[in-house]
Amino acid sequence: MRVRSSQLIALLATVLLTYCLAPMAPAAADNHMCKPSGIAGAMALPEKLVTASPPEERDYTTADVEPLSSVNIDALGLRTPRTLTIGTQPGGPPTSCLNSTGRYTGYDNELLRAIAAKLGLNVVFAGTEFAGLLAQVATGRFDVASSSIVATESRRRTVGFTNGYDFGYLSLIVPSGSPLHGFDQLGAGQRIGVIQGTVEEAYAVETVHVQPVKFPDFTTLYTCLKNHQIDAWVAPAMEAAKVMRPGDRATVAGYTYSPGSFIAFPVAKDNQPLIDALNAGLDAVIADGTWSQLYTDWVPRPLPQGWKPGSKAAPTPHLPDFAAIAERNHREAPGAAPPKSTLAQLRDQFFDWDLYKQAIPAMLTTGLPNTLILTVSSAVIGLVVGMALAVAGISQSRWLRWPARIYTDMFRGLPEVVIILVIGLGFGPIVGGLTHNNPYPLGIAALGLTAAAYIGEIFRSGIQSVETGQLEAARALGLSYRTAMRLVVIPQGIRRVLPALVNQVIALLKASALVYFLGLIAGQRELFQVGRDLNAQTGSLSPLVAAGAFYLMLTIPLTHLVNYVDDRLRHGRPARDVDPLATAQEIM
């Protein structure tokens, strides 16, 4: 006990020392990356790209578009009539992100809102992982995706694309002092970080011919780069510029155009009416100046020579001279400020108290209730189905034993995220009318059916641990087999495996975060996703630490409660001192 106490004191001392010695971080509002920079944030196009030709393939750009007046919004094949359901990855500011008010925003999302308004459509946004966006569009989970997606040849085999609304270029981010000075120096033996499922991953594999280190989000990748855990990051230039902060131990080593034609909105391949309608809306917002305004607000930099958004017939947008504005503002390149100390970086990443103040209210009002709904609902399903599997597993009938064993082997052998995606994307379109396209019922079903496989084995082991004499004694007293099992054997078995059951519920609590893969609107996010979204907005890991604290507040009391209940069941109530004389008088 003394060792544990001393370790705890040392840990607390380290935390306090880090907080006290590190320079004060700016207010959390200043750290927010999910806000438009406006014309004041104008930047010049990198010199290497000014004279180069972007790899646009004009064959994929339509000659013109149909008039808005001829678009029949009731024939667009939408999941919900007159409503555009949009999947987005909220961790990629300034193009797609979730702001402090819970609004999915960013250049791509605001542009899609403007296009939908031209078409007379409502919009519903749902956040999900980038790696699953195209599959969810192809299977009908979303009508369209919005996350700065480059229209490559390989992606066109899965989904269709609108005309382009932006161009893409990559930056090479390296730790300060790195010997790498350009893309041409990348090669085998280097740890190159990329976001999974992006064109940056394709560039590393197909152009550099290396197997990259894959990450799920920008913040985690960038943190690993600064800590020298990877050698370089092949990054989307605009997103990288938002993530990088003055004083970070990282710098931009080079630029190149993204592989592929242009950035566009992916739509289901067989839904040509929706593609045509979005193309018409895009040309309309270019013509009335909305595109130029949004471009200036969110991604102010010059267009490449010879490139313009929309169809070939769309007017050329009028934009400010961003290069001249950037020169007048004398904007410093990311990483030009003096490097921060290790203590300062540690404080910014993990102990930003202003971000804790932002995260906790959202976790209390949104994350915690949703986490409890997912956990309790799926636990009920798991307990009911698990008990049925346990009884079937010990049955003398092979027609009950074999299906139970097959079910258990399959659901225990597959990763939970695979089961969630299979059930959510496979059955989602079939039961969409019953669930109203809410991912919670399918997510709860997937978690509950997965938990049932483990809980069934826990129940089965507990039941089989009860001595056979218990069943035989009950039968000798005249109880039937079913009654003896229900009243004598099963209750004893459950009591013996109670700690294991609670462990499974705790695992289910943490697995509830995987429902995010099905796409959640802002109000449906659970604890981990609330923390992760704020992490993506600010670049700090403090919101994730706050989410971890909430998980601890749920799991630790639950663990101690079950230990207390188990102890009471094993030993009964503690003995009390009894006065023999008082007892005798009560008997008399």
N, C-alpha and C positions, 0 to 999 in steps of 0.2 A: 504494500500500500504506500510506503514512503517513496518508493521509486516512481510510482505512478503520480503521486502528488508533486514530486520535484519536476517531473517531465511536464506536467500541466503548468506549473509555475513558470518554467522556462519558456514554454510556448506563449503564454500570456505576456511575459516580459518582452519576447521578440516582437509580438504584434504591437505592443505599446511603443517599443523603441522605434519600430518602423514608422508608426503613425506620427510620433513626436519629432523625429529627426528629418523625415522627408519633407521637402518643400510643399507648401499647401498647393493642392490642385485647383484649377479654376472651377468655377461653378459648373454644375452638371449641365445647365442649359447651354453653356459655351461648348460643351463637348458633343452636342447633338449633331450627328452627321446627316440626319434626315430632314434637312431644310434647304431650300433653294439659296444658292450663293448670290444669284442675280448678276447683273453686269459687272459688279465690283469684283466678282470672282473670275473674270475673263482670263483666259490663258491662250498663249500662242500655240499653234500646231508645232510639234517638234520638227527641227530642221530636216531630219531624215525623211519626213513624210510630206514636206511642202511640195517638192517636185516629183515625188513618186506617184505612180498611178495606182489608185485603190483597186483591189482585185474584184471589182464589180462585174457581174455577168449580165449584160443588158437583156439577154434572152429571157431572163426571169422577171423583167419589169414590163408590165402591161403597157400597150401603146396608149390606151386611154381607159376611162372608167365609165360605168353606166351612171346616168343622172340620179341624184338622190331621190328625185320625185318618182322614179320607177322602181325603187327598192320596196319590196313587200316584206315588212318585218315579221309577218306571220308565217313566212315560208323560209325562215333562216335555219330551221332545225335546232333551235335553242333548247336547252334542258328545261328551262322555265320560260313560258311564253313572254315575249317582250322584255326579257331580262337576260343580260349578258353575264354569265358566270365566268369569272376570271381567276385563274390560278397564278400566283406570284410568289417569288422567293423574297421575303422581306429583309434579307440580310445583305443587300447590294446597293447601298446609297452611292451616287445620287439618282440612279436609274429606277430602282425599286426598293422601297423600304417602308417601315411602319413608324409613324411619328409618335410623339409623346402623348397625343390625344387619342391614339388607337386608330388612326386613319391610315389605310394603305395608300401611300403617295410615292413621289419620285417622278422623274421625267416620263418614263414609260407608262406608268399608271395614270398620270394626269392626262397624257396624250390620249390614252384609250378612253378615259372618261369623256374627253372632248369629242372624240369620234362617235361614241355611243350617243351623246347628246344630239349630234347632227342627225343620227338615224332614229332618234326618238326612243331609245332603249334605256332601261334602267340597268344598273351595274351592281354586282355583288362580288366582292373580292374575298379570296381565301388564301391563306399562306400555306406553303408546303416546301418540301425539299426540292432544290433545283434538279437533282438527279432524276426525280420522278415526274417532272413537269410534262415532258413530251409524251410519256406513256399515259398520263392522266388525260391529256388532250385527245390522244388517239383513241382511248377507250370511252370517251364521253363524260369523264368526271368533270372536266371543265370545257366550256365552249372555246376558250382562247387562253393562251398563256402570255404573261407580260413580265419579262425579266431580262431584257437586253440580249435576246437570243439570236445568234448569227445563223442565217439560212444557208447551211452547208449541204453538200450533195448527200451525205449520209443521213442527215436529218430529214431531207425531202423524201426519203424512202419510207419514213414513218408518218409524217404529217405534211400538210400543205402550208404555204406561207403567203402572207400578204405582200404587197410592194414594200420596199424598204423605207424606214422612217429615220434611220441613223446609220452611220458607218462605225466600224469597230477597229480599234488598234490596240496593240499589246505593249506593255512596258515590262522590262526586266528589272526586278527589284532584288538587290543583293545587300548583305550586311555591310556596314561601314568597314572599309579596309579590305574588301574582297578583291582578289586578283581578276575577277570577271569584269569586262568592260563592254560587253555587247553580246547579242544573240549568237554571233558566229563563234563564240568561245564555249558555248554549251556543248557537252558531249558525255560519253559514257563515264561512269564512275562518280558522277555528281548527283547529289540529292536535290532534285528540282521539284518544288511544290506547285501544285495546281488544285483548283476546285474540281471535284469529281463531276464528270458529265459535261464539261465545258469545252469550248474550242481550244482553250489553253491546254487541256489534257491532250486533245487531238494533235495540237502543234508539237508538244513534247514527244509524242509517240511517233508521228508520221514524218515530222521534219527533223527533229533532233535525234530521233531513234533511241530514246531512252524510256525506261519505265519510271514514270514520275511518282512522287509521294502525294497521295490523294488526301484532300481534306474536305470536310463538309461545309465550311464557311470561311470567310475572309479573315475574321478576327483571330481565329485559332491558328490559321496558316501564318499570318503576319507575326503573331507572338512567337511562333517557332522559328521564324526567320531571324527575328531580333535576338533570339537566344542562341543563334548559330546551330540550331538543330537541323536546318536545311541550308543548302548552299545558295539557292536562288528561288525566286518566285516568278513564274510566267503569269502575268496578271493583266486583267482588263484595265486599261490605262485610267479611265475616269474613276472607277471604283477604288483603284489603288491610291489615286491622289486624295480621295476622301479619307481612306484609312490611315495614311501616313501623316504623322504630326511633326512639327518642328521639334528638334531635339532627339528624335528617334534614331537608334543606331542602325539606320538603313538608308540606302540611296538608290536612285534610278540609274541603271547602267546603260539602257538603250530602249529603242522603240521599233516596232514593226507593225505592219497591217495584219489584222486578223485573217486567218484563212476563211474562205467562204465569200459570198457575194455581198450581203449587207445585213443589217439588223432588222428583223421584221417580227410580226405577230404570228405564231403558229396556230393553225386551226386543223380540225380533223380533215384528213385527206379527201374524204368523199363529200365534204360540205362546201362545195364550190359557191353556192349562193351566199354563205356567210363571208367567204373570202372576198367575193365581188363587192358585197355591201361595205365591208371594212375598207377596201380600196377606195370606194366612192367617198366614204367619210374622211379618209386620210387626205385625199385631194381637196376636199372641202375645207378642212382646217388649215391646209397650206395656203389656199386661196384667200381666206379671210384674215390671215396673219396670226391665228392661234398657234400654229406650229412654231413660228418664229419667236413668239413670246415665251412659250414653254421652253424652247431650246435655249433662249437667252437666260431664263430664270435658273435652269437646272444644269445645263452642260454647255456653257458659253465658250466655244472655241471655233476657229475657222473651219469651213467645209473643205474637204480635199478638192483639188483641181478637177473640174469636170464632173463632180458628183452633186446630185440633188435628190431630195426625197420624193416619194410618191411615184405616180406613173410618168411616162415620157411626156405626156401632155400637161402635166401639172406645172404651174408657174414656178419660176425660180424664186425662192424666198429671199426677202430683203433682211439682211442681218447687219448689226453694227460691225465695225472694224475691231474685232476682238484682239487681234495681234497688237494693234496700236494702243488699245486700252490697257492691255497687259504690260506693255512697255512703259506706259505712263505711270502705272501703279507700282512698277518695280517689284513685282511679286517674286519672292524667294522660292527656290525649288525646295520640294519636301526634303527634310533632313539637313537643311543648311544651318539651323540653330545649334548651339553647343549641346553636346550629348548630356542626357540626364544621368544622374547617379543611379546605382542599382537600387538603393533604398527608395528613391523617387519613383522609379519604374514599378517597383513592387507595390508601393502605395497606390499608384494610379491604377494598376491592374486589379488589385484585390481589396483595397481598403479605402475606396472612395465613398465617404459617408453621405455625401450629397446624392449619389446614385442609390444608396440604400434607401434614402428617404423617398426617392422617386419610385423605387421598385416595390417597396412593402405595401403601399395602398393598393396597387394593381394586383399584387399577389393575394391580398386578403379578399378583394372584391371579385376578382375574376379567376385567378389561378387556383386558389385553394378550393372554392366550391366545385369547380370543374374536375379537379383531381379527385375529390371525394366522390363525386358522381360516377366517374369512370371506375374508380377502385371498388366502391361498394357494389355497384351494379354488376360488374364483371365477377366480383367475389361470390355474389349470390349464385350466378350462373355456374361458376366453377364448383361450388359446394354441392349444388343439386346434381349436376351432371357427373361430378367426381364420385359422389356416393353411388350413383347408378352404375358407373364403371367399376367401382370396387366390388359391389355385390355381383355384377355380371362376371367379374374376373375370378371370383372364387366359386362360381356356380358349378354344379356338376354337369350342366348341359354345355356341350361344346358350341352350340349355336349361340350361346351368350358369351362364352369365354373368348372365342376367336375374334368376333367383331370388337370386343372391348380391348383385346391385345393389339389388334391392327390400329385401332383409333389411337391408343396410347403411344404406340411406336411412331406413328406419323406425326402427331402433334408435339411429341417430345423431341423428335429428330429434326424438325424444321425450325429455323430462327423465327422468333416472334414477328419480326418486321415482314418476313415473307408471308406469313399467315395473314397478317393485317392487310397487306397489299392484295393478296389473292382474294380474300373475302370482300374487302372494300371496293376493289376495282372490278372484280369478277361478278359479284352479286349486286353491286351498287346500281348499275343501269337497270337491272331486272326489278329491284324493289324500290326504285327511286320514287315512285308514286306513293308508296306506303310511308317511307321515311322522310318525304319532302326534301330529298337530297341532303339531309342532315347526316354527316359522317359519324355522329356519336353512336347510333344504334348498331351500325356495322362494326365500329371500333370496339364497342363493348362486347359484342358477340365474339369477335376474334380473340380478344383478351380472355374472356370467360371460357371459351372452348379450349384455348391453349392451357389455361390454368387448370381446367378439369382433368387434363391428362396427368399432371403432377399430383393434384389433390387426390385423384383416384388411386394412385399408387401409395400415397400416404395413408389413406383410409384402409386400403387392402392390407398393408403391412401391419397397421394397428389392429385390425380385426383378427388377422392370422396369428398375432402375438398372444391373444387371449387363450388360456389353457383350454384344451378340448373338454376337460372335466366340467367346465362351466356350462357348456352346451349340453353335455350328457346329464348333468344334474337338473337342468331346466326341463329337459325332455322327460326325465324320470318323474318330475312333479306334474306331468300331464300337459305341458305347454307344447304347442306345435312347433315345427322347425322355424317357420317364419316369425312366430311370436317370440320364441326364444332368442332368435337373432336380434329382433327389434328391441326387446326389453332387457336382455342380459348381455349379449356378446358385443353388439355394436356400441352401446354407450361406454363400455369399458375400453374398447378399441379407440374411440374418439378421444377419451381422456388421456390415453397414453401418447397420442400423437399431437396433442394440442400445441406444443411448442413448434413442431414442424409445420403445422397449419398456419400459425402466425407468421413464420418465416416466409411461407408462400404468399401470404397476403402482403407482406412488406415488399416482396419481389414484384407483385402485381402493382403495388403503388408506384414503384419506380418505372415499371414498364408502361404505365399509362401515358408517358411522354411520347411513345411511338405512334399514337393515334394521329399525331401531327402529319405523318406521311400522307394521310388521306385528304388533307387540306382543311384548315379551320378558319372561320371568320374570327375577327379580333375578340369577340365576346366568348368564343369557345376555347380559348387557349388555356392549357393547364399550367401548373407552376413552372415547370422547366422552360416551356416555350415563352412565357412572360419574361423570364430572366434572359432567355436567349435573344429575344427580339430587342430588349433594351441593350443587351451586349452588342448586337449588330448596329444599333443606332449610335452608340457612344464609343465603341472600340475598347471598352473596359470589361474585365471579367468580374467586377464587383457584383453586378446583378445575378450572375450565376452562383456566386457565393451566397447571396441572399436566398436564392432558391434552394440551395443545399441546406441552409439553416431551417427552412420550412420543412423540408423532408425529415431532418433530424427531429424537429419538434413533433412530427407525426409518428415516427418509427420508434424512437427511444421510449416514450411512455407506453406505447403498445407492447413493446418487448417486456418491460418491467411488469406490466399488468398481467400478461400471460404467465410470467414466472411466478407471480403472486398467486394467481388462480391455480396453477399447477401444484404449487406447494400446499395450498389448502386442500386440494383434492387428494393429495398423497398422505397428508398427515392430519387432516381435520383441524378443528379449532384448537388453539392452544389451551392446555389444561389450566384450570383456575384453582386457586387454593379454596378448599371447602371446609367449613367448620363442622366437625362431626356432630356436636351437640345440636346445632341448628338443624342439621339434616334429620337427626332423630326426632326432634320436636315436630318438624314438618310431617314426618311419617305418622307420628302419633296423632 
